[in-house]
């Protein structure tokens, strides 16, 4: 191009357009639903042990309408007229990922926790698979003046990705018909997530949900069931179907060597030093979370100094002298399973803070707590009077709860000086605890101790703390498996 006045003008206009586009791209806010999916998918990447549900050749592992579905070119195809296909196995807590391709107005669904021979949306739960933009479900209204407005006949809970009749999905992430979509459905206890093409479109805790269609949905209470493809007689294609199991782990770790994690778990304590741990920067979690910049650096440096003075590793055991402060994980955790071996001397008191919040109680149930030189309780009435702090019921209760239960259902402690094993499972704000193989807390909400109004929910992720309460403490075999959330 010759260097003429017109060419220079065109060049300047092009550069201006490019600069404007670049500025607009920099100013554009990130999609919050896409951002929300990143951490969930990262946890899946680290923890999921995927098993194929479809071998690409035949319907091995499936039952139901095996004539309405066919393996074709490596894909699982629901033919026109196809109905319900079920996995032979049942699943309780899991992640299910798959790809699907729709034709215009195509309709199918994914049933989760569906009982044998049950209906996906009635006796289980159905996650919609639907071209909700299809002509079968929409039309146009003449608004006058040559203007039209698109209308949909669908109810909010019928759009793709919705938990049918229960929770509506967010829209705008379904690809056009004829293109492959990727989807992950996560069902862990009452927590249901749906991630479509990298965006969270459903994130619900069923315990807190009232079905939006106003009907009863008994399948919401199912603990396990089959995964199904709920055909509606439309041609729909699936591929790359796989499942990862997140059912509760055994109550004790399958590991014969101390501080060596079982499969699927990561070690939190390496048996050698305090790598992965930090000191408690502030006793009040609200104040600690508010620390920033130089104030945070200074507070953490001071806390780490206290940690190094009073916490140590002795012959592979994390040991506390009782004179410093709580020990905290350097990393924050949201939903997880946590193995913890602990030992206390007689009369000791401690606990485990989950997401920086008190606490899973640890104490000596046989300690009468009498004043120096006084006699221990001699009668039943005197022992009942000693119940004031609840220690005689045993360790493991969520002791700081005021509305939900705060005590274990049974005494499962071993005597002071012996090793105990916790398995702590946390999903949302619900906590389940096994102590020495016994279930002692069953999906009890951990209340937000730091909010005295009772209106602010528990934080979604924060540090785990081994509590200082003035006693010597001993820990080993600290393992964690993060659960996707």
N, C-alpha and C positions, 0 to 999 in steps of 0.2 A: 504494500500500500504506500502510495506516495505521501510525503510529508506535506500535506496541504492543510489550510485552515479547517476544512470540513473533516479531514481524517483526525486532526487533533481534537476536535470537538467530540467526534465519535469515541475516541480513546478515553477522553475525560468522562464521558457519560458511562462508558463500560466500567471504568474504575470506580465511579461513584456508586453504580449499581452493586458491584461486588462488595464494596465497603459497607453499604447499607445492609446487604444480606448477612455479612459477617457480624455486624453489630447486632442485628436482630437475632441471629443464632446465639450470640453470647448472652443477650438479654432474656432469651426464652427460659422459662422456668422448667426444671426437670419434671417429668410426669411422676406424681407422687405414687401412683400404683405400680409403675415400673420400678421406682426406687425401693418400694416396700418389698418387692419380690427378690431383690438382690441378696439380702441377708438370708432369706429362706432357702433360696436355691444354693447358696454357698454352704449352708449347713447340710443340705442334701448331698452336695458334692463330696463333703468330708465324711459323712456318716452312713449314707445309704448303701446297703448291700442288695443290689438289684437282681431280681430273678425274672427271666422271661415268662410271660403268660401265653405267648403265641409263638410257635416255632417257625412260622412262615410257610409251613407245608400242609398241615392238616389241623383238625380241631382237638388234638390231644390235650387233655386237661380241661375241656369244656363239656358242658351238658346242656340240655334244653332243646331249643330249635336248631339242631345241627343240620337240618336241611335248608333252613332259611339263611344260613351263613355258609361261606365257602372260602377256602384259601385260594387266592388267585394272584399270581405274580408277586408273591411275597407279602401280599396284603390280606387282611381279614375283611371280607366284604359282606355286608348285610344286603341281601338281594331284595328286590321289590317283593313285598309280602312278608319279609322277615320279621320275627317277633323277638322273643327273649332268649338270650344265651347266658349261661351261668358258669362261673368257675367251679370246678369240682371241689376245690378247697374253700374253707371259710377263713376270713380275716377279721381281726379286731381293730388293731391300730396299725396304720400302714400309709405309705405314699404310693399312688398309682399314676404312672405317666404313660402317655400315649400320643399318637398323632391321628388326626382324622381329616377327612375331606368330604365336603357336602356338595350335593347338587342343589339346584334352585328349590327353596322351600323345604329342603331335606330335614327329616326329624328322626332322632334316636335319643338315647340317654345312657347314662352310666348309673346303675344301681349300686349302692353301697350298703353293707350290712343287711343284705336281703336274706330272709329265712328260706329254707328249702321250699321251692314251689311258690314263693311269695311274689307279690307285685311290687315292683321297684318303688313307686311313689307312695304306695299305700302301707305295705308291711315293712318296707325298708326306707331308704331315702334315694331320690333320683336327682342326679345332676344333669340338667338339660344339655342336650347336644342338638342344636337347632339353627337353621338359617333364618334367624328372626327378621331379617330384612327381605325375606322372600315375598313374592306377590300374593301368596296364599294367606299371608298374615297382615297385609297392609294394602292401603289404597291412597287415593288423593282426593282432597276436597277443594272445590272451586270457591275461592275466597273473593271472587269478583275483581274486576279491573285487570284481568289476565293473570292474576296470582293464584297459586295453588298451595296447599299445605299437605304434607304427608301425614297419613294417619296409620295407626297400628291397632289391630284387633286384640293384640296380646295384652295380658295382664303383666305387671312388673315381674312376678315370680315365674313367668314362663319364658323369659329371655334366656339365651344361651348362657350356661354356667350357673344359673340359679339352682338352689336346692328347692325343687319344685314344691310350691305352695308354702314354703317355710321361710326362705331368705332370698330376696331378689339379688341379682348380680349387677355389677357395673358394666356398662356397655362401651363400645367403641374400639374393641380389640380383636374382634372376629375378622378374619381375612375373607376376601371375596370368594364366592363359590368357585370350586375347581382348584383352589389352592390348599396346600396342606397347613393345618394348624397344629401347634404343640400345646399340650395341656398336662398339668399335674394336679391331682386331687389328693389332699392330705386329710386323713381322718385319724386323730389321736385323741382318745377319750371323747370329750364333748366338743373338741376344737376341729372345725371343718374349714379348710382353705381350698380355694380353686385359683390356680394360676394359669392364665391363658396368654400364650405368645409373649411371655415375660412380664405380665402385669397381674397383680392380685385383683381378682374380680369378686371374690367372696372371702371373708375372714370373719367367722362367727363362732361363738361359744354357745352351744345349744342350751346349756343350763340357763342362759340369760335371754333366750329367744322365745317369743310368742309367734306361732306361725302366722304369716301375713294374710293367708287366705281364710283365717278364722276357723279352720277345721282341725280336728284331732289328727295327729300324725304319730301313731304309736311307734313307728320305726325310729323316731328320734331317740328312744330309750334303748335301742338294741346295742348290746355290747360287742357283738360280732355277727357275721353273716357272709353271704357270698357277694362277690363283685359280679355285676351283670351288665350286658349290653341290652338296653331296653328298646328293641326295634318297634317302629311305628309304620311298618310296611314300605318304608322308603329306602332307596339305594344310598347307603353310606359306607365309606371305606375307612378302615383303621389299619395302623401299622405301628411297629415298635412298642408293643404293649409290655410293660414290666411293672413289677411290684417290689417294694422294700418293706420289710416287716419292722414295725416299731412297737410290737406288743411288749408288755412288761417283762423285764429280764428276770432271771433266777434270783432268789433272795440273797444268795451269796455269790461272789465272783468265781468264775471258772478259771482259776489261776492258782498254781501250786507254789509259785515263787513270789515272795513279798515284793510289793511295789512294782509288779509287772502286770500291766492291765490285761484283762480278758479281751477276746475279739470284739471289735466294735466300740471299745472304750479307749479313752486317752488317759494317761496318767497325769495327776495334778501334783504329785510329789515324787521326785525321782529317787528318794532314799539316800541322797548324798548331800544336798544343800537346799537353799530356799529359793531356787529358781522357780519363777512363776508365782511368787508371793510378794506381798507388800505389807507395810504397816498400816494401821488405821489412822487416816489423816484427820478425822474428826469423829467424836463419839456420836454426834447427832447426824443422821444420814442426810437430812435436808440441808444442813450447813455444809456437810462434805460435798454434796452434789453441786452446791452453789460456788464452791471454790474454783478459781480460774486464774490463768496467767501466773504471775510471780507468787501470788498467795498460795496457789495449789502446789507449785514447785517447792516452796519453803515448807509448807505443812507436810508434804510427802517425804521430804528429806529428813525432817525431824522424826516422823513416824517410822521411817525405815531404820533410823538409828536405834529407836526403842526396840523394834523388831529384832534386829541383829544382836542386841544385848540380852534378850530374854528368850528368844526362840532359837533352837539349835537342832542339829541332827546327831543322834547318838546311836550308833550301831543300827542304822537304817530306820530309826524311829524319830518322828517329828516330836520334839520334846519342848515343853514350856515350863518355866520355873515358877510361874504364878505371880510374877512381880511387874509385868509390863502392861501390854494392851493386846487386843484381839489381833489375830492374823487374818489377812484378806487375800483373796485371789487377785492377781494382777489383771485378769480378764473378767469381763462381765458375762453372766449367763442368764438366759431367759427360761426356756423349758428344757428339762434335762432329767436324766437318771444319775444318781450319785451314790457310789459305794464309799463307805467310811468305816474303818476299824478304829475303835477308841478304847482307852483304858483310863480309869481314874483311881486315885487312892481313896480310902474311907473318908466320908464327909465332904467330898469334892462337889463342885458345882460348875457347870459350863453349858454350852449350847452351840447350835449351828444356825447362823443367820442366813436366810435364803433371800437373794436379791437385796442384801443389806438390811434385812428386816428380821427382828426377833419373833420367834426362834423355835427351833427344834430343841427341846430341853434335854440336858444331860445332867444327872445328879445321882446321889447315893440314896436309894429308897430305904435302906436299913439304918440310916443315920437318925437318931431320935432328936437331934438338935437341942440338947439340954445345955444349960449353962455349966460352966466349969465347976466341978465338984458336986453337981446335982445328980440325983439318981434318974435313970431312964424311966419311961412310963411303965407302970406296974399293972394297970388295969385297962380294960377295953375302952373305958371312957377317957382315960388319959391319952391313949393312943389316938382316939378320934379327935381329941383336942389338938393333937400334933398335926392334924391334916391341913392346918391353915395354909401351908404353902404347897401342898399337893405332892410332895416328893415321894410319899409312900405308895403312890399309884404307879410309879416307875418313870423311866425316861421315854422320850420320843414324842410327848404331847406338844402341841403348839401353844405353849404356856401363856403367851401374852394375848391370846384371843380373848375377846369379851363377849362376842355374840355367838360365834361358832364354838364347837367343842374345843377345849384346851387340854384335855388329858388323854392318855393312851387308853385303849379299850382293855388292855391286859398288862400285867407286870411281866416283862420279858427280859429284864436286865440280868446279867451275870454279876456275881459278887464283885465288890471293889477289888482291884488288882488283877482281874481277868479281862481278856479282850472281848469286846462286843462288836457286832457288825450291823450297821445301818444300810438299808437300801432306801434311798429317798427319791421319789418320783414327783416332779412338779410339772403340771400342765395348766397354763393360765394362772389363776390364783389358787388352784386346788392342789393339795399335797397328799400323797399316799406314802406311808412309811412302814417298812418291815424292820423289826429288831430281832436279831438272832433267829431269823426264819419265821417269825410270827407277825401277822398283819396287826398293827396297833393303831394306825390312823388311815382312814379310807376316804379319800377325796374330800378332805376338809379344807375350807378356804383359809388361807393365811391372811389375816387382816392387816391393814396398813397401820402399824403401830405409830408411825410418824405423823399421822393425820388424826388429830383428836376430834375432828368434826364428824368423822365417819362417812365423808362424802367423796374423798379423793381415792381412786383405786390404787392398788399396789402397782409399783413401777413394773414395766414389762421386762426389764433386764437390769441386773446390777451384780455386785460382787458377792461371793460366798465368804462368810467369816467364821472362823473358829474362835468362840467367845472366851475372852478373859473374864474370870469371876473370882480371882484371887487364889486359885487352886493349881497345883501341878497337873499337867495334862500330857497325854501320850496319844499319838495318831500314827497310822500307817495305812497302806493300801487304799489311797484316795484316788478313785477312778471316776471319770465322768463320760457320759454319752449325751451329747446335745440332741434334742428333739427339734425337728423343724417347726418354726412358728413365724 
